[in-house]
Amino acid sequence: MYHLCGSLEGAAGQVLEGLPTNAKTMDIIQLLQTRFGTKLQAERFKAELLAQWRQPDETLQHLYREISRLVSLAYPSKDTDFTDHVGKEAFIRALDNGIYS
């Protein structure tokens, strides 16, 4: 536990502030997972995915990579068929932003 606490820097180290003195290693790990893990942030990534639009100078490859990244973060434990479908829908929606119409 002391090695873990001594190794945390930056934003991860700030997690230790306000931690009770009797905290255990699992308490720190759970706090880190809550703050930095994708499990509780999936809703945020879903919202980002819905708000994703192709910018005027953005390449299709960059848009594809960004949507793929957001899909994997928003749905980390879903099967490939589901994530492929969600990704295709998001890609098509991102193209239809009125800029190129």
Sequence and secondary structure as in RCSB ss.txt:
>XXXX:A:sequence
MYHLCGSLEGAAGQVLEGLPTNAKTMDIIQLLQTRFGTKLQAERFKAELLAQWRQPDETLQHLYREISRLVSLAY
PSKDTDFTDHVGKEAFIRALDNGIYS
>XXXX:A:secstr
 HHHHHH  HHHHHTTTT  TT  HHHHHHHHHHHH STTTHHHHHHHHHT    TT  HHHHHHHHHHHHHHHS
TTS HHHHHHHHHHHHHHHH SSS  
